[in-house]
Amino acid sequence: MRHAGSAMSQDKDIMAAWFILIVPLVIMFFALFMERVEHRLRDVALREEEVEEFLEQARPDEVRALYGHGIGRALDMFRLRRSPRRTSQTKAQRPAA
């Protein structure tokens, strides 16, 4: 009977060792996963100033895009309109009067 108790004690020690090794690894992998999720969300997140500027200066087509497709599409249209590259292209395409 003493042998069974000794085997049980060894099993508990082995399980405790596995637990001590596994828990920190699981926490570390979870933290790495959450950091990747946070990074993706940070790229997608909108700045408050950008939304305020949109609401103050939006054109009717951009407001329709906001209503129909959401803030992401509306801000894309707003950014395209305000981008300096597009403004310089538009000025270059206009005929001189």
C-alpha positions in Angstrom: 0.0 0.0 0.0 2.9 2.3 0.7 4.0 2.0 -3.0 0.7 3.5 -4.2 1.1 6.6 -2.0 4.6 7.1 -3.2 3.5 6.9 -6.8 0.7 9.4 -6.1 3.2 11.8 -4.5 5.5 11.6 -7.6 2.5 12.3 -9.9 1.6 15.4 -7.9 5.2 16.6 -8.1 5.3 16.1 -11.8 1.9 17.8 -12.3 3.1 20.8 -10.1 6.3 21.1 -12.2 4.3 21.1 -15.5 1.9 23.6 -14.0 4.8 25.9 -13.1 6.2 25.7 -16.6 3.0 25.9 -18.5 1.2 28.8 -16.8 3.9 31.4 -17.5 4.1 30.3 -21.2 0.4 30.5 -21.6 0.4 34.0 -20.1 3.3 35.1 -22.3 1.6 33.8 -25.5 -1.6 35.5 -24.5 0.2 38.8 -23.9 1.9 38.6 -27.4 -1.4 37.8 -29.0 -3.1 40.8 -27.3 -0.3 43.1 -28.3 -0.8 42.1 -32.0 -4.6 42.7 -31.6 -3.9 46.1 -30.0 -1.5 47.1 -32.8 -4.1 46.3 -35.4 -6.8 48.3 -33.5 -4.4 51.2 -33.2 -4.0 51.3 -36.9 -7.8 51.3 -37.5 -8.7 53.6 -34.7 -9.9 57.1 -35.5 -8.4 60.2 -33.9 -10.9 62.5 -32.2 -9.5 65.6 -34.0 -10.0 63.9 -37.4 -13.6 63.1 -36.7 -14.3 66.7 -35.4 -12.7 68.1 -38.5 -14.8 65.8 -40.7 -18.0 66.8 -39.0 -17.2 70.5 -39.4 -16.0 70.4 -43.0 -17.8 67.5 -44.6 -19.4 67.9 -48.0 -22.9 66.5 -48.8 -21.4 63.4 -50.7 -19.2 62.7 -47.7 -22.2 62.9 -45.3 -24.1 60.5 -47.6 -21.1 58.1 -47.4 -21.2 58.5 -43.6 -24.9 57.6 -43.6 -24.7 54.8 -46.1 -21.3 53.2 -45.5 -20.1 54.3 -42.1 -17.4 56.6 -40.8 -14.5 54.7 -42.4 -15.6 55.2 -46.0 -16.7 58.8 -45.3 -13.3 59.6 -43.8 -11.5 58.0 -46.7 -13.4 60.3 -49.1 -12.6 63.3 -46.8 -8.9 62.4 -46.7 -8.8 62.0 -50.5 -10.3 65.4 -51.0 -7.9 67.0 -48.5 -4.7 65.2 -49.6 -2.2 67.7 -51.1 -1.2 65.2 -53.8 -4.7 65.2 -55.3 -5.0 69.0 -54.9 -1.8 69.6 -56.9 -3.0 67.1 -59.6 -6.4 68.9 -59.8 -4.7 72.3 -60.2 -2.3 70.9 -62.8 -5.2 69.5 -64.9 -7.2 72.8 -64.9 -6.6 74.8 -68.1 -5.1 78.2 -67.7 -7.5 81.0 -68.3 
